[in-house]
Structures are given as structure tokens and as C-alpha cells.
Amino acid sequence: MILTGRLALSPLLRTPAFALAAALLLAGCVDPITGQPAGTPAAAGPELPKPEDNVYVAKSDGQYTVPALPVEQIPEAYRRQVVAYTTEQAPGTIIIDPSQRVLYYVLGKNRALRYGIAVGAEGFGWSGEAIVANKKHWPTWTPPKEMIARKPELAKWENGQPGGPTNPLGARAIYLTSNGVDYGYRIHGTPEWKSIGRNASSGCFRMINQDVMDLFERVKGGEKVIVLTSKGEMPNGLNIPKPPAVKKKAPAAAPVVAPPLAVLPPPSIVGGPAAPAAPSAEPAAAPATAPAVPAPAADTPPAAVPEAPAAAPEPAAPACPVPMVDGACPQD
């Protein structure tokens, strides 16, 4: 039989039981967690945490064991949890808000998994878009040359610090690139879990080791990463800060050698006797021995004896005060 016009439903299809079954079938096409229609790419990975869960217990991956953390010392705002989050970004997108020190892993419409993070210190923050380019277990950390210039004690790791519990990159690292360029930015774990919630890094995003291990299992590679501005706004292009200039140390000046001081005698006191001169440090030279005078020969006449000097003439008589008479003074 060929039907024309509206398809006539059989009485069975018009029963309340069929209507209820159809409603349940349609309800099954909507993800109860993401709120997205069935077939929408869902956020994959480990089971989502429940509010009563303690996700910071000790965790072993067969290579190392991450120690348990005192959950009561982690501010609630920075604990891993599912939160309401309005965004049009696709599930699996990572949105980082430096202003709140949190990272959102988008689960679907109006839902996200939120983690506490540490962000770049002053002068090291950046914003823009990137993608997940790579990820590694217990990565090797190689400090860049600029960091070694700021902290010379890191020169011992210029060829890389092997992965392990004390490595600054922690248990996992997720490597980011922007427009195909690796600017050195990472999402990684840290043994310094108390730095979470602070501006403490050189531009990377630190996570508690248990949290980065969880996120690591959710990302598969190629996910979009959006880093908001310092005010929590959508970025306008890629904004990478210039590396701070390294202050060069001035060369040490050569030591100035002062000339030896001459030892001078103290100045004489005005009106008093002059101070004696300081004795010379050198010993006085011994007096030279006078040459011996040879004895006169026997036939040598004795030296002439000088005659005694003539007696001094007697003083002349005083002159006569009046004219002389016959050679005699009249007054005599």
C-alpha cells in the first residue's frame, strides 16, 4: 500500500508508553555532564572528582611516588574540582586565567574542571593562544641561558637536570607552541606545591603534581590553549614579554698599592730646641786610619826653630793739648 499525505501512526505508536520511551531515547542523546548533544567531542580522561574526594593522596606511576599533601593546607579555590564556567570554547580547550591563578579544562557547555596554578612573576607574564605540542613524563629540565645569567648557580644544569621528585618541572610537562614557535612555556608540575596561587614562575604554569598528572591524562595533543590577560580578559594576539636585561657586573678595580711612608723626624717646637734628627739606620763608617809618618833620617837637618816674636812697642805718650816748647809740653 502506498501512503500519500501524512503518515498515519498505528494505535501502538500513539500510546503513552511509546511516548515515554521516545522521551527517554531522546534524553540519551544529551551528555548529562557536558550538556552537549551526543556525538560532540567529549572531555576524555580520568573520572571527574566529586566534592567529597581527596585527590591529593600519594600517587605512584611505577617510576616514582608523589607524596600525599595536607589537603587542608591547600586553599579550596585552588583544589581540583568541577565548576560552572560559561564559555563557547569546545570541550578539551584549556583556558588559563592568570588574574585568578587558575586553569580551566573545558568539559562542555557551562562546565569546566578547574585547577589551581602558579603563574609568571612580574615581568614574565604573557597572553595569547597556543596549542599542546608535546607532553612528557618526568621531564628533563634545562634552564635557558637568560636564567643562568640571572642565577649563575644553575650553570651546573646547563646540559639538563634529569627528571625526578626534585626536578622543577615535576612529574609531568605539557609543552606549548604558538604559531609553530616554542617560546619555552610549559604547563608542568612542581615539588614546590606551596607556590600554587602565586606569581612565582618565569612564564610557565605550575601545577600540583597530582593535578598535572590528571590533566596529562586528559590532553591528547593539539588542544587549544588560551592564556587570558593579567586582567582576565580575552587576549588580542600573542603578547610575549621581552626578556629582562641582565646586569653586567663592573670589572673589579686593580688594588692601589700605596708607596712606603718615609720616616721623618718630628717638627721642632716653636721657641724651643729643635728635635734631634732620627738616627740613621745604617751603621756609621769606621774612621779611616791616618797613614804613618816616616821617622826623619839621621842626616836630615832638624827643622828650623822660629825666632821668638819681638816685644810689642810701648804705647806712645798722649799728645800735648797745647803747643810744644822746645820739644816739651809746657804743662809737664
LOTI-581661 format. One record per residue: residue in one letter; x, y, z of N, C-alpha, C in turn. Coordinates in steps of 0.1 Angstrom, whole numbers, plus 5000, padded with zeros to 4 digits. Layout:
N
AXYZXYZXYZ/...
***
This chain:
332
M500949885000500050005000500950125000/I500550224991501350344990500650454998/L501350515008500850625016501050755010/T500050835010500150975005499751065016/G500351185017500051275027500751245040/R500151265052500751245065500751095067/L501851055073502050915077501050885089/A500250795087499350755098500050665108/L499950705121500650625131499650515135/S500150405138499350295143498950325158/P497950265162497450285176498550265186/L499450165184500550135193501550255194/L501750325183502750435183502150555190/R500850555192500250665198499950645213/T500450535219500250515233501150595242/P500750615254501650685264502950615266/A502950485266504250405268505250435257/F504750445245505750475234506250625235/A505350715239505850855241506850865252/L506750785263507750785273509050725268/A508950615261510150555255510950645246/A510150725238510750815229511450925236/A510850975247511451085255512751035261/L512750915266514050855272515050845262/L514650805250515650785239516350915236/L515451025235516051155231516951205243/A516551175255517351225266518751155266/G518751035261520050975260521051035250/C520551125242521351195232522051315237/V521851345250522451465256523351415267/D524551465267525551425277525151485290/P524951405301524451465313525551555320/I526751545317527851615323528151745315/T528351725302528751845294527551925289/G526351865289525251935283525251945268/Q526151875262526251885247525551765241/P525051785228524351665222525351555220/A524851435219525651315217526451335204/G527651285204528551305192529451415193/T529151515203530051625205531351575211/P532551615206533751565213533751595228/A533851485235533751505250535151515256/A535151565268536451575275536751435280/A537851385275538251245279539251255291/G539451135296540451125307539951055319/P540651075331540151005343538851055348/E538350985357537051015363537051155369/L535951225368535951365374535851355389/P536451445396536451445410535151485416/K534751425427533551455434533951555446/P533051635450533351735461533951675473/E533551555476534051485489535351415487/D535851405475537151335472538351415477/N539351335482540651395484541551345473/V541851435464542651395452544151415454/Y544551455466545951475469546551375478/V546151245476546751135483548051095475/A548851015481550150965474549750895462/K550550915451550250855438551550805432/S551550685428552750625422552450595407/D553450615399553350575385554250465381/G554850405390555750295387557150335387/Q557450465384558750515384559150595397/Y558250685401558350755413557050765420/T557050795433555850805441555750955445/V554651015441554351155445553751155459/P554451215469553851215483552551275484/A551751235494550551295497550751435503/L549751525501549751655505548751685516/P548951775525547951805535546851895528/V545751825525544751895517544252025524/E544252015537543652135545544552255543/Q545852235539546752355537546652405523/I545852345514545652395500544352475500/P544452605497543152685497542152615488/E540852615492539852555485539752595471/A539952725468539852785455540852725445/Y541952665451543052605442542952455442/R541952395448541852245447541152205434/R541552085429540852035417539452015419/Q538552065410537152055412536352095399/V535152035398534352075386533552205390/V533552305382532852425385532052475373/A531052565375530352625364531252725357/Y531252715344532152805337531552835323/T531152955320530452985308531553015297/T531552945286532452965275531852905263/E532252955251531852895239532952815233/Q534052795240535152715235534752565236/A535352485227535052345225535552275237/P534952155241535452075251536952035248/G537752025259539151995257540052125256/T539452235254540252365254540752395268/I541952445269542552485282542452635282/I541852695292541852845294542552875307/I543552955306544352995318544053145322/D543653165334543353295339544453335349/P545453415345546453455355545953545366/S544953615363544453705374543853635386/Q543353505383542853425394543753315398/R544853295390545753185392545053045392/V544253035381543552905379543652865364/L543452735362543452675348542152605347/Y541452625336540152565333540452465321/Y539952345324539852245313538352225309/V538052275297536652285294536052145292/L534952115299534251995298533151995288/G532552105287531352125278530652255282/K529452275277528752395279528552425294/N529052535299528852575313529552495323/R530452405319531152325329532652325326/A533452315336534952305334535552245346/L536652185345537452125356538552235359/R538552275371539452395375540552335384/Y541752395381542952355389543652485393/G544252485405545052595410546352595403/I546952705400548252715394549052825400/A550352835396551252945399551553005385/V551653135384551853205371553153285371/G553453345360554653425359554753535369/A555953555374556253665383556153795374/E556253915381556154035375557254055364/G556754085352557654105341557853975332/F557253865337557353735329555953685324/G554853755327553553715323553453735308/W552553645302552353665288550853625285/S550353655273548953625270548953585255/G547853515251547753475237547253335236/E547353285224546953145221548153055218/A547952935222548952835219548252695217/I549052595214548452455213549352365221/V548752255225549552145231550352075221/A551752095221552552045211553251905215/N553451885228554051765232553851755247/K554051635253553951615267554951505271/K555451515283556451415288556351375302/H556651255305556751205319558051245325/W558051285337559251325345560351385336/P560051505330560851565320562251615326/T563151625316564451685319564251835319/W564851905328564752055329566052115325/T566052205315567252275310567052425312/P567652485321567452635323567952715311/P567252805306567752885295568952975299/K569653025289570853095292570553225300/E569353285297569053405304568853385319/M568253265322568053235336569453205343/I570353135335571653105341572353245344/A572153335335572853465336572353535349/R571053515352570453575364570853495377/K570953365375571353285387572453195383/P573653235384574853165380574953025386/E574353005398574452875404573752765396/L572952805386572252705378573052655366/A574252705365575152665354575452515354/K575352455366575652305367574552225359/W573452285356572352215348572252265334/E573352335329573252385315573052275305/N573352155308573052045299571851965303/G571152015313569851945317569951875330/Q568851895338568751825351567751705349/P568251585351567351465349566051475357/G565051415352563751415358563751345371/G562851385380562851325394562051405403/P561851355415561051435425561451575428/T562751605427563251735429563351825417/N563051775405563151845393562151955393/P562452085389561552195389560352175380/L560452085370559252055361558351955367/G558651895378557751805384557551675377/A556351615379556051475374555751475359/R555151585354554751585340554951725335/A555151735322555251865315554451865302/I553651965299552851985287553452095280/Y554052075268554752175260553852255251/L554052385251553152475243553952545232/T553352555221553952635210552852735205/S553352855200552452955194552952985180/N552052965170552352985156553552895152/G553652785158554752695155556052725162/V556052825170557352865177557252815192/D558352755197558452725211559152835218/Y558352905226558853015234559352975248/G559352845250559852785263558752775274/Y557452805270556452795280555852655282/R555652615294555152485298554052495308/I553252395308552352365319552952245326/H553352255338554152145344553952135359/G554352025365554252005379555352075387/T555252065400556352135408556352065422/P557552045427557651995441557352115451/E557352235446557052355455555552385455/W554752295460553352305459552752425466/K553552475476553052595483553152725475/S553752715463553852835454552552845446/I551652745447550452755439549552875444/G549052945435548253065438549053195439/R550353185434551253305435551853335421/N552353455420553153485408554553445411/A555053335406556253275411557153225400/S556653205388557453145378558053245368/S558753185358559353265347558553265334/G557253245336556253245325555553115323/C556053005329555352875328554252875338/F553452765338552252755346552552625355/R552752645368552952535377551652475382/M551752345384550552275390551052185401/I550152155410550452045420550751915412/N551651835416552051715408550851625406/Q549951605416548751525414547851585403/D547751715403546951785393547451775379/V548751795377549351785364549251645358/M549351545367549251405363547851385358/D546851445364545451425360545251495346/L545651625345545551695333546251625321/F547451575324548251505314547451385308/E546651315316545951205310544751255302/R544351375304543151425296543551485282/V544651545282545051605269545751505260/K545451515247545951415237546951475228/G546951615227547851675218547051755208/G547451885205546751965195545652055201/E545352035215544352115221544652265221/K543652355219543852495220544152535235/V545052625237545352685250545152835249/I544352895257544153035257544653095270/V545553185269546053255281545553395282/L544653415291543953545293545053655297/T544653775296545453885300545553895316/S546453975321546553995335545354045342/K544354095334543154145339541954045337/G542353925332541353815330540553835317/E541053915307540353935295540853855284/M540053835273540553755262541753835255/P542753765251543953825246543653875232/N544453985228544354035215545754005208/G545853895203547153845197548053795207/L549253765203550253705212551153815218/N551153815231551953925238553053855246/I554253855241555353785248556253895254/P556553895266557454005272558853985267/K559554095266560954085263561754035275/P562753955273563553905285564154025292/P564154025305564854135312566354135309/A566854265308568254275306569054225318/V570154155315571054105326572054215329/K572054255341573054355345574454295346/K575354365338576754315338577454375350/K578254285356579054325368580254415363/A580554525370581654605366582954535370/P583954535361585254465365585854525377/A586354435385586954485398588154565395/A588254675402589454775400590654705406/A591854735400593054685405593354755418/P593854675428594254735441595354845440/V595154955446596155065446597155035457/V598455025453599455005463600055135467/A599955175480600455295485601955295486/P602655405483604155405484604555395499/P605655345502606055335516606255475522/L605855495534605955625541607455645546/A607955765543609255805547609255835562/V610155795570610255825584610955955586/L610256055589610756195591610856225606/P611856315610611856355624610656445627/P610256445639609156535643609556675642/P608656765638608956905637609356965650/S610357065649610757125662609757215668/I609757225680608757305687609157455686/V608157535683608457685681608957745694/G610157805693610657875705611457775714/G611557655710612257555718613357495710/P614157405716615257345709614757255698/A615457245688615057155677615257015681/A614256925676614356785680615556725673/P616256635680617356575673616956495662/A617856485652617556405640617456265643/A616656185636616556045639617855975635/P618255885643619555815639619355745626/S620455745618620355675606620355525608/A619655455599619555305601620855245598/E621755305589622955245586624055275596/P624855185599625955205609626955305604/A627455385613628455485609629755415604/A630355475594631555415588632755435598/A633555335599634755345608635655445603/P636255525612637255635607638455575600/A638855635590640055585582641255605591/T642155505591643455515598644455605591/A644955705598645855805592647155735588/P647755765577648955705573650155745582/A650955645585652155665594653155765588/V653655855596654655955591656055885593/P656855875583658155815585659055895593/A659855825601660855895610661955965602/P662356085606663456155597664756075598/A665356085586666756015585667756085594/A668856015597669856075607670556195601/D670756195588671456315582670556425578/T669356415582668356525578668456635589/P668856755585668956865595667656895602/P667656925614666356955621665757075615/A664457075617663657185611664057315619/A664157425611664557555617663557595628/V664057635639663157685650662857825648/P661657865648661358005645661858095657/E662258215653662658315664661458365671/A661758405684660758455693660258585687/P659058615688658558745682659058855690/A659358975684659859095690658759145700/A659259205711658359265721657559375715/A656359385720655459485715655859625719/P655959725711656359855715655459915725/E656059995734655260055744654360165738/P653260185745652360285739652860425740/A652660505730653160635729652460725739/A653160835744652660925754651561005747/P650561035755649461115749649961245744/A649361295734649661425728649461545737/C650361645736650161765744649061845740/P648261895749647061965745647362115741/V648662155744649062295740650262285731/P650662395724651762385716653062355723/M653862265717655062215723656062335723/V656962345734658062445736659362365737/D660262385727661562315727661362165728/G660362115721660061975721659461915733/A659062005743658461965756657162035757/C656361955764654962015766655062115778/P654662235777654762325788654062285800/Q653062195798652362155810653062045818/D654061995813654761885820655661945832/
***
